[in-house]
Amino acid sequence: MTFTINFCLLSWIVLATAMELLMVVVVIGQQLFPPASHLTSQIFPEFIDTLKPENETFYYRFFILSAFAMQLGALAILHRRLEEKSLTPSLKFRATAEALWLFFLVSVAFKIIVYQPRYQLALHGFVFLLIGCFLHKIFFHRCQIVLREARNFIEREANASALRTLLTVGSFLWIAAIIIIVNPQAVVARFFIGEQFHHNDSFIMGPVWVVASGLIPNWDVISQYGFGFPYIIERLVQWRGGVSYESVLSVMVTMTMLYYIGWFWLLRRWLNSIALALAVLTLGIKWQMFHPGVYPFVFTYGSTTPVRFIMDIFFFACLYRHLVTGKQYWFWVIGIIAGIQAWYLTSEGVYLTLAWWFYAGWLFIESVLANGWFQLKPWRYLVLAFMMPFVSAFILFFVSAKQAVFQPMFWANMQEFSRYFFSGFGVMPMTTNLTDREFGAALMGFLFPMVYVATIIVASILIYQKIVSRVALMAVILAVYGLGFYYYYVTRSTLTSYLVGSLPFAWIIGFWLKCLGQQWSKQWRRRIYLILLTGACYALLTTHLFIAYPNILNWSHNPCTDPLVAMPLKNGQPYFNHLFRDTPQGFKFNINVLGQANDGLQSEKDFSSDEALIEFYHQASDFHEDVALIQKYSSPGQRVPLVSSFEIRILMDAHRRPYFYYFPLIISRPMTMRSLAKTSIYTIDQLKKTTDTLEQDRPPYVFMEKIFMVRPLPDYFYQEYTSFLLLTDYILKHYEPMEGAQYLVVLKRKENV
Amino acid sequence: MLIIKEIDQADRLLLRNICWLTWLAIAESLQLTILVIVVSQFILIKTPTFIQHLFPANLNDVRPERGILFYQIFVAVALLIAAVLIGIRYQRLRIDQISPSLKSFVLVVTSGLVSQLFAAFKWITSPALAWPKILFYFALVATIGCQIFLPELKAALSKAVQLWKASSFVQKQVIKLGMEIVFLLGLGFALFGLDMNKVLARDFAVDQFYHFDGFIMSSTWAWLQGCVPNVDVISQYSLLLPVIIGSIAKWMGGLSYLHVDEILMAMTGIYLLLAYTFMRSWLKNRLIAVFGILLFVKWNFFHWGVTPIIWMLPGVIPVRYIFDVAVLWLIFKDLKTPALLYRGSAALLCGLAMAYMVDTGLYLTAAFGAYVGLNIFLYWSSKDRLRRLIEAAVLLILAIGIWWIVWYSLVGPWIFIKTFWSNVTEHIALFLNGWGALPIYDGLKERNFFAFVMGLVIPIVYVATAMVTASMVFLKKAHQKWLLTTVMALYGLLIYHYFIIRSAVSSYYVVCLPFVFILCFWINEFIPTLKGKLRLRIQVALVGWAVVALFSNQLFVYYPNIFNLAGYDWKPEIQFYRQEFQFQKDAALIQKFSKPGEAAPLISSFETQILIDANRKPFFYYFPLITSRFMSAQLIGGTYVHTRARMIKTLNQLETAKPAYVFVEKRLFNHTLPERFYQYFQTVSLLMDYLHNQYTSYEEGQYLVALKRR
């Protein structure tokens, strides 16, 4: 047996070293002897694509021969000692080291290839690792001593307290370093040029400006995702100096950071292990913030960030306190928080409410099992618990929306988009990933609910059998909450969208690892948790989306424009202006609003640095002439009918309220484009609501982009831009142009029309 | 904080029981959800009213579905079943193990679910296929049926097991043999029970016989017409193969695509049978041999690199390396009972292999040489070292001698002339200089991760196997027979050059037989370390997996065998082939302006078939000269004149021989296609320019025009 173990370890070391040596040869070979062929001048051009000179045959043979030679050499030296037990530990150590080096090298080599054409950073990493790998071989014994001493230092009980403090402080710093954005202006500039604020305008900027200008969401103006969050964000933004894209972004980032710090604090207490808590938290951050569905940057889609479900940290923190202390008031606070989340953002409020009801139901059953069915108190508590989220939410609605809450229209507006969604609008079937042949994503997508259901069942029994303490109930409630959150993926099953709500899943993994860890010795538990932490950090640090994230850990000072880190689209095309780059020529006019014969679309390579990008943003978003026009024809506090791209930005600059219920009305595209724009009006009813408002109010002036006045247009424009053209046709019929500015024109209502 | 108590024996039992019951709850819930999904397919989803108010441009965003309902059913039912199951058994969870009958029930449900999910997966990812639907419904009904009639099913099974146990040794052997024959016949029917019209039609429709002509057809026709291979006409892949195929085809009634396909299939069939019997005899394990041959068939015949049908690409079928199994068998025999006869026969076959196809022959000879060398080193300290060295030299001379004798018999004194050798090595030189090469990470760029990993794993397994087995034999820790595995690994490494140079996705499966052998070897070594019943179960599972993997493979499903699993309608394709592949009029034109036995200078798509129809010898050294495209299409496929040297050689042939008539495709000569074609295909333009200068149009056939020298 000893021989077999030693022989296998030795063979592995030889094989791994041969592979590492091959990597060195490949790196040197590609630099010094790039593949060339004398056939290049001999081949006819029509066949030139078939000619791809390479050195792979040489590398292949080198690998085989070096492996055989090293095996021969190793056996020649060690064959007499292979039966010795004393040889095993040193071989084991070396084999593990080789396995680790090889893993890192292969993983980085893999990244070099899949990161194409942005592989430079991975290449640097590869060379660095390769040097490290061979230095480690040379100074193997010294490294062994250092590692052993480090291990002893970590495992010494006397150091435990100091290390725990260090790790805790380090964890907070780590979370902050991951999430905090160094240059918010550059990021906003990228929002502007990347997707013209599209997602954040509809999710957050529109509703926040509505609230800031004194209007009521979903009564005066739509707030598609929920009611309360614009109030909170607006309040926080005001503390930071007023509503602007930069301040809203900063608030979102801060909320996200605090959310994760909160969860770290909670997980650390719940799981009673800093390393495990930080490992699952890092995994959670990697999944939630850096999955392909949020390319290129999670805050581009504010609705996929923890801002959406921020109350859950308070919910679970209170739940934890209730489970630990058993104090009644924590119980009621949980219900209140569920209600607050429902007020804040409807869908996640519903999921937290479900989780709350489940918990209340659990306690009710516990109570009746202990005291019988005919005690009044449990029933009273059950009814109260059922009511609690409704009551707390309603109070908040009343405080913020006042009398509107008693109007059926308000509640109809609240449900408008969820009604569309449940009727199949914007829905993707769960088989999408399979038909797109994204099998990994599909499998993970199906795995989530199974794990949740299994957790509810198994953890419940473990609690009842007293194998785990009652605090494990948090895993059950997390699973219920996770099942609710999973609706997001059930209805809109695109690629990795299940990862948007993946945090409960990550926390549950932490729970099961903790349960599993109890079966190991303390020493091994600590080691495994540290390995898991390292693995999670490695996974995070090598994710391309993380490398591109503009935080303090970014390798570049210009993360938004530097090709070293900034990601292009999957097909290699530039990300900037990607939504409009492929607009068909048939839908374009000869010149744009400035009289230029091009669209003025920039791409990443047009900017030498993030500062240049910011400079461009300031220039391109300078609407002062148009703002002055609006201010000239409207008074402060007035609702201004504006039909234009970047309407939120313009209205904010002009300090005017939005007029239309569907706000933003226009899906922004660059102002310099030679094309029309689309609207956020999807149905005839929505269009009617918009034109009816104009018909009833008869505002004397309407502001509109100049280029929107181009008429007549071919019929096929009406197929593509139906709602936009019907709306602008109405305006052009009832209004006439009066005065123009840079991009906008003011139209005055015609008499007797 | 979370506190978990120390787990004792009773807790472990509880945990095991909970896991079984939880899985049962989830599985039953999944089963019910699947049933609900199936039923709901027959109930139309009511169109939401708001759709009528939606603008047409947004209609594509509406996809009404019942996903939420199904999801809710799954969750609710799983929790309900779990509550009921655990409620019933709650008191006994710590005391009793759940009964074996419940375990069987869980296994039945799980197997049924796996089958249903697998069929559903195939149904979703390949909606055009007919079989996944059938399998899905069958699995659904079978799973439900098995759950209801589980006791009866178990009784029947145990009766069958008892009957098996009660049968005598001879009866058992007869049954096993019968099953083996049934398996081989079944596999034979699946692979070779083909409708040849479909095979030819597909080859024509997809490839226009491009690979077929280049690999075998043209060189065989040239040889049958008396041309010397690689002297008069190129024979890119092999000198001997055209002779073998040509001779058999002549005996069958003449050269045709049909006959050549049939010969190649017969050769492949024999090869597979040999590989199977070799594995059976080597590993002494029927099931592993069955697994191995199924795996090889699945990988080699039905991987993406041979889309849509392997017979379209004769260069990648086992005919390419047909002698290897025989040589390995001889080495195996020699390892069992060392005899010069075996080694000599192996050397002879190696010589034949080199004469047959240079690259694979050299690899095989090198592997055999490694075997001889390892044997010498193994007995280095013995007295007969010198005899062994001399014997090795003789064997090497024998192999090379056979190669040269065979070639001499084919080309005569040309074998001593430099031109012949430069012709033989012409294509190899191109290949080694990067012609047709692809980087090994090519698949990775296209995100074919599995293919890429497999491409790397295979040589690592070979190297590791060679290292381990050889070392173990030399350290006297393993039987000398393990050297066969070393030789296989070395042969695998050598033949793997095919993939290293041309790393197209999954093309490593073309040369995967040594890998299959090695995989089977390690499995066979691993299985005896398992406990009694588990051994058989794992082997059966492996065979089962291989069968399912083969039968569910997309290419196999569309394979034109008797099963026709895809339910594909082949008629239009066959009709198209019959209509398009008719060249009698053009063959008559050639016959009119050339004499029998005369070389006819033909520059046209499908030149091989036209010359066969006209019964004329090819004129050009590069034959085929033109990459075929459908005659009725407005396309050009280019030429085989890849280099300037080839162009000079071709034009020199015309200039030296000055043939009175040249036959050329009208669409090439008359310049009737858009100008971009002639600009892109410079080689075509150069040839046509020459013809326009030296020849004039004389008479037209259907697709060809006869040109007369000015």
Interface residues (C-beta under 8 A of the other chain):
Chain A: F3 F7 S11 V14 L15 A18 M19 P35 S37 H38 L39 Q42 I43 F44 P45 E46 F47 T50 L51 K52 P53 E54 E56 T57 Y60 F63 I64 A67 F68 Q71 L75 H79 L82 F110 I113 V114 Q116 R269 W270 L271 N272 V324 R419 Y420 F422 S423 G424 F425 G426 V427 M428 P429 M430 T431 L434 T435 R437 P449 M450 Y452 V453 A454 I456 I457 V458 I461 L462 Q465 K466 I467 V468 S469 V471 A472 L483 Y486 Y487 V490 T491 S493 F511 K514 C515 Q518 Q519 I681 Y682 T683 I684 D685 Q719 E720 Y721 T722 S723
Chain B: M1 L2 I3 I4 K5 E6 I7 D11 L14 L15 I18 C19 L21 T22 W23 A25 I26 S29 P48 F50 I51 H53 L54 F55 P56 A57 N58 D61 V62 R63 P64 E65 G67 I68 Y71 F74 V75 A78 L79 A82 I86 L93 R94 F121 I124 T125 L430 L432 N433 G434 W435 G436 A437 L438 P439 I440 Y441 L444 K445 R447 P459 I460 V463 A464 A466 M467 V468 S471 M472 F474 L475 K477 L493 Y496 H497 I500 I501 S503 G638 V641 H642 T643 R644 A645 M647 Y680 F681 Q682 T683
